[in-house]
Amino acid sequence: MELNGTGSLQDLFNFIDNFQKVVLRITSTFSFYLYALSSYTLLWLFSKRKKHFWAIVLILFCIPIVILFRYLLEEMISPAVFGFHNYRIGIRLSDYIQDNKYFSLPNTAFGVVFYLIQSNQFALMEKKELLIQNRIAELEYLKSQINPHFLFNNLSSIYSLVYHKSDKALTAIEQLSSLLRYMLYEKNQLVSLEEEWNYILNFIELQKIRYSNNIAILIEDRRSNEHFKIAPLILIPLIENAFKHGQFTNIALPIKIFIETKDQNLTFTVSNEKGKSFNTAEPGIGVSNLRRRLELLYPDSFQLEIVNTASNYTTTLKICSNGYTNH
């Protein structure tokens, strides 16, 4: 480069001027970043200990520290290394602090606002996660209630078969074992309707063994969607309820089970004559348990209708599989 040329000197002056601007831009940006970073970090550290007051005190204390740090970079280190200042030469420290406080406030506020936004997002995420965990725990509890309810209704009769050395005892134990295997080890969130329906049929076969085939039951199967998915053990409470509280030996008034699928919609109806043990509008824990599980698994996508007459009890469950949610 020839320094005696007008163009070359101008290029040199432009280079020096641009270099100064770049250096000062870096030091200023770094200082402004420290305002936001210090306020964010202090709030993050002290908010965990629920000491917001001390966080604010330290943030205010950090503002002059960052100003002094910028003064060190731009008015002491930069002149010593590069030969230029950001402010006028000889500026008093008090004037420097007075001028910089206007830069410090918005950048410090930015760090505070960023922390509040992020903290709120984290709080919402934690709340959502807690709700999901609570719902999962409640669903597991509700599902676990099915087992003792089911066992209580069947073990005593199987014990009687074994005690009397009935030929049906082994078959009854095998049926019960198959049902329990499905109840205990079916961990999928959804199963095929075919699996659930086979479980219901096995349950009915066990009841036939239990009551020496003295059961009047009429099944109407209109399933057309072989790919229909459903939450496991969602239909059986209605069947259990009919056997527990219904009169099922009258051929003229049998237990009636109706199942139908159309596209993504399922209709399941169980109707039975009332037995002597029926003395409430919704007997047992089965129906109330079922309703709560439906509210959690199919919110706004199910209908559970109960028709309770003087002699008959009918429950109709309608489910839209598209409305299933596991959280």
MISEGU-810619 format. One record per residue (C-alpha): x, y, z; residue in three letters. Coordinates in steps of 0.5 Angstrom, whole numbers, plus 2048, in hexadecimal, padded with zeros to 3 digits. Layout:
# MISEGU-810619
XYZALA;...
END
This chain:
# MISEGU-810619
800800800MET;8038077FEGLU;80180C804LEU;803812800ASN;7FD8107FBGLY;7F78147FDTHR;7F280E7FBGLY;7F780A800SER;7F780F806LEU;7EF80F805GLN;7EF807805ASP;7F380780BLEU;7EF80C80FPHE;7E980880DASN;7EC802810PHE;7EE805816ILE;7E7808817ASP;7E3802816ASN;7E87FE81APHE;7E6803820GLN;7DF80281FLYS;7DF7FA81FVAL;7E37FA825VAL;7DF7FF829LEU;7D97FB826ARG;7DB7F5829ILE;7DD7F8830THR;7D67FC830SER;7D27F582ETHR;7D67F1833PHE;7D47F6838SER;7CD7F6837PHE;7CD7EF837TYR;7D07EF83ELEU;7CA7F3840TYR;7C57EE83EALA;7C97E8840LEU;7CA7EA847SER;7C37EC848SER;7C17E5845TYR;7C67E1849THR;7C47E484FLEU;7BD7E384FLEU;7BE7DC84DTRP;7C37DB853LEU;7BF7DE858PHE;7B87DD856SER;7B97D5857LYS;7BA7D785EARG;7B47DC85ELYS;7B97E2860LYS;7B67E785AHIS;7B87ED85FPHE;7BF7EB85FTRP;7BF7EA857ALA;7BC7F1856ILE;7C17F485BVAL;7C77F0858LEU;7C57F2851ILE;7C57FA853LEU;7CC7F8856PHE;7CE7F584FCYS;7CC7FB84BILE;7D280084DPRO;7D77FA84DILE;7D57F9846VAL;7D6800844ILE;7DD800847LEU;7DF7FA843PHE;7DD7FE83DARG;7E180483FTYR;7E77FF840LEU;7E67FC839LEU;7E5802835GLU;7E8808839GLU;7EE80483CMET;7F07FE838ILE;7EE800831SER;7F2807831PRO;7F8803834ALA;7F77FD82FVAL;7F4801829PHE;7F580882AGLY;7EE80B82APHE;7E880C82FHIS;7E180B82EASN;7DF811832TYR;7E3818832ARG;7EA818835ILE;7EA81A83DGLY;7E381883EILE;7E1818845ARG;7DF811848LEU;7D981484BSER;7D7817844ASP;7D8810841TYR;7D480D846ILE;7CE812845GLN;7CE81183EASP;7CE80983EASN;7C9808843LYS;7C480A83DTYR;7C7804839PHE;7C77FF840SER;7BF800841LEU;7BC7FD83BPRO;7C27F883AASN;7C17F6841THR;7B97F6840ALA;7BA7F183APHE;7BD7EC83FGLY;7B87EC844VAL;7B27EC83FVAL;7B67E683BPHE;7B67E3842TYR;7AF7E4844LEU;7AD7E183DILE;7B17DB83DGLN;7AF7DA844SER;7A87DA843ASN;7A97D583DGLN;7AD7D0842PHE;7A77D1847ALA;7A27D0841LEU;7A67CA83FMET;7A77C7846GLU;79F7C8848LYS;79D7C4841LYS;7A27BF843GLU;79F7BE84ALEU;7987BE847LEU;79A7B8842ILE;79E7B4848GLN;7987B584CASN;7937B3847ARG;7977AD846ILE;7977AB84DALA;7907AC84DGLU;78F7A7847LEU;7937A284AGLU;7907A2851TYR;7897A284DLEU;78B79C849LYS;78E79984FSER;787799852GLN;78479484DILE;78978E84FASN;78678E856PRO;77F78F854HIS;78078A84FPHE;783785854LEU;77E786859PHE;778784855ASN;77C77E852ASN;78077A857LEU;77B77885CSER;777774856SER;77E771854ILE;78076F85BTYR;77976C85BSER;77A768855LEU;781765857VAL;77E76485ETYR;77975F85BHIS;77E75C856LYS;77A75F850SER;77C75D849ASP;77B764847LYS;78076784CALA;786766848LEU;783769842THR;78176F847ALA;788770849ILE;78A770842GLU;785775840GLN;78777A846LEU;78E779845SER;78D77B83ESER;789781840LEU;78E783845LEU;794783841ARG;79078883CTYR;78F78C842MET;79578C845LEU;79A78C83FTYR;79679083AGLU;79A79783BLYS;79979A834ASN;7957A0834GLN;79179E82ELEU;78F79782CVAL;78B794826SER;783794828LEU;78478C826GLU;78878B82CGLU;78478F830GLU;77E78B82ETRP;78178482EASN;783786836TYR;77B787837ILE;779781833LEU;77E77D838ASN;77B78183EPHE;77477E83CILE;77777783BGLU;779777842LEU;77377A845GLN;76F774841LYS;77476F845ILE;77377384BARG;76B77384BTYR;76B76C848SER;76976E841ASN;762771844ASN;763778840ILE;75F77B83CALA;763780837ILE;761783830LEU;76778682CILE;76778A826GLU;76D78B823ASP;76D79181DARG;77579281DARG;777794816SER;77E798817ASN;783793819GLU;78879881AHIS;78479B820PHE;78979D826LYS;78679E82DILE;78979F834ALA;78A798837PRO;78579683CLEU;78079C83BILE;77A797839LEU;77A79283EILE;777796844PRO;771796841LEU;77178F840ILE;77378D847GLU;76D792849ASN;76878E846ALA;76A788849PHE;76B78B850LYS;76578E850HIS;76078B84BGLY;75C78584AGLN;75F781845PHE;75B77B845THR;75477D842ASN;75477A83BILE;74F77F83AALA;75378583CLEU;75A78383BPRO;76078883BILE;76178B835LYS;76878E832ILE;76879282CPHE;76E794828ILE;76F798822GLU;77579C81ETHR;7747A1819LYS;77A7A4816ASP;77D7A781DGLN;7777A6821ASN;7757A1826LEU;76F79F829THR;76E79A82FPHE;768799833THR;767794838VAL;75F79383BSER;75D78F840ASN;75778D845GLU;75979084CLYS;75A78B851GLY;75978B859LYS;76078E85ASER;75E794856PHE;75D79A85BASN;7607A0858THR;7607A4852ALA;7677A2850GLU;76979C854PRO;77079A856GLY;77779E854ILE;77779B84DGLY;7737A1849VAL;7757A684DSER;77C7A484CASN;77B7A3845LEU;7787AA844ARG;77E7AD847ARG;7837A9843ARG;77F7AB83DLEU;7807B383FGLU;7877B283FLEU;7887AE839LEU;7827B0834TYR;7817B7836PRO;77B7BA833ASP;77B7B482ESER;7767AF832PHE;76F7AF834GLN;76D7AA83ALEU;7667AA83BGLU;7627A6840ILE;75B7A4840VAL;7587A2846ASN;75179F846THR;74D79B84CALA;74F795849SER;755796844ASN;75C799844TYR;75F79B83DTHR;76679E83CTHR;7687A1835THR;76F7A3834LEU;7717A782ELYS;7787A882CILE;77C7AC827CYS;7837A9826SER;7857AF823ASN;7847B382AGLY;7897AE82ETYR;78F7B2831THR;7947AF836ASN;7967B6839HIS;
END
